[in-house]
């Protein structure tokens, strides 16, 4: 064994009683362990939170959408669909139809009372609907068959609560045609008969209720329906655009640019990151605050090890004098305390890793910490256990500990034997 390591181990972990090492060393180990665990948990929570929200946004919507200007409806064409699907980065592509309505529901137990709310009705094909409802459906059945009562609808949990809806509820969908407006009616260019004739009136039946956790702008706003059923009732053979999912999200902007270029005018598109830019900017803000928090925790841990080494130098002054008198060079004395700092940090980092992993597994298993879903889009604290985070934090803490332990180690090396032995 290297002499410096042997003496450092004796200095750091020599028993002062029957069972316990030096108290100051124990405090230093606990401080490093807590700091390391805090850093790891910070990374795990921030990454887990961002990943969970991004997964929900991407799972709720598609990676990219291709439309025509002014949300104009157009006819679905096989060549366009094939052109998109043949792109090497595109994993899947499906047409969709969106239409804005005012949803009216009758309150149970009150003969004349009703509620109204603007919603977007989105029609997707059966495969996409089954995939979505398989993950988020909470009530009802994913298989919808038109029984003649009205168009089959799937409402978000928040919308259902606000409108008093349940599985089997009948609602009225009121949509105004694009060519009619209240301004034209007031100006006299449209009469009441023209206005009423331009209305899209349709009865809908709630077949199921889904819950994505994205309560504002999603679960309280979007109704899901079958594409063919919507086309048959509102816009035969027409669609609003194409939803596409890609293989690699890092190439999403370039993939969209290539697709719109190949389709040509008047097609344009946007990615899920552009469509929900405000939410992704919010997530980016969370990530930007993480370095500041990490630096603060690291500084606390580093000063903890500096104070520990200085206290141990004071405590071991006579021993340092004896080692110097026996011929141990100042450089080797400095390495002795550097070795001591390394051993203490190693034990503290190991304990911190174990603490962080234990707390993460407990939270993932029992969900002890809850969050307001309306504000954070998730019910429980998400934690992503990444071995790279554990390794990076451990290495960083050990290197910083050695870096800042250099000053007290040089203080120990500069002690004169006579001064040290006489203290």
C-alpha positions, 0 to 999 in steps of 0.5 A: 500500500502507498504510505500516504494512503495508509496514513491518510486512512488512519488519520481519517478513519482511526477509531477514537472510541470503540465503534466510531471514527472521528466525528468531524470526518463523519460530518464531512461524509454526511455533508458530501453524501447529502450534497451528492444526493441533492445534485443527483436528485435535482438532475433526475427530477428535472430530466424526468419532469421535462421528459414526462411533459414532452412525452405527453405533448408528443403523445397527445399530438403528432411530431409535425403537422402539414396543412394549407393556409388559413386552415383551409380544407382540402381533398385527401390525395394518395400521391401526397400521402405516399410522398410523406410516408416514403420519406426515410425519417417518417415513421407514420402519417395519417390524415385528420379533420378539425372543425370548431364548434360550440358544444352545448350540454343539458344539465341533469335535473334542470329542465331548461338549464344548459352549458356552452363551450367552444371546442375543437372536434378532431377526427382521426382514423381508427388506428390512431384513435385506438392507440390514443384511447388505449393510453388515456381512456378512463371511462367508456369503450374505445370502439365506437359504432354509429348507432344512429343517435349521433356522432360518437365523441370522446371528451377530455376529463376536464371538459366532462367535469365542466360541462357535466358530461358522462358516458352516454350523454347527448350534446349539441354541436353548433358550428358556423360556416366560414362565409357567415359572420355576425358582422355581415348579419349586423350590416344587413348583408345576411339575414337570419335565414341565411345565418341559420342555413349556414350553421352546422348542427349535429347531435353527438353522443359521449362514448368515452372520457379520456384524461391526458393530464394536460388539463388546459388547452387539451382535456378541456378543449379537444373532442375526438371523433372518427375521421370517416364519420366526421367526413360523412356528416360535415365535409365529404372526402375533405381533410384539414391536414396530415399528422406525421411522426418521425424516427428522430426528433433531433432531425424534426425541423429538417424533415419538415422542411424537406416534406413541405418542399417536396409537396410544394405550394400551398402546403406548409407545416409546423412541429410539435415544438412550434405548436406548443412553443410556450410550454416548451419554453417553460420546460427550457426555463426549468432546465436553465435554472438547474446549473445555478442550483447545482453550482450552489449545492456544489459550493456548499459541499466543497467548503464542507470538505475544506473546513473538514481538512483544516480542522483535521490539520489542526487536530493532527498538528503534532502528528504532522510535526512527527512525520516531518521530523522523521523525514517525510517531505512537504510534498508527501505531507501534502499528498497525504491530506489530498489522499485523505480528502479523496478517501472522505469524498469517495465514501461520501459520494458512495453514500450519496449515490446510495441515498439518491437511488433509494429515495428515487426508487421509493418515490417511483414505487409509492408516489409519496410526493404529489403535484397539482396536475392543473399546473404541472400536467403530472400528478406525481414527481417524475424521476429519471434514473440515468446512470450517466447522471450518477457517474458525472455527479460523482466524478465532478464532486471528487474532482472538485473536492481534490481541487479545493483540498489543495489549499489546506493540504499545502497549509499542512505541508508548510508547517515547520516540525519545531512549531508543530511539535511544540503546539 
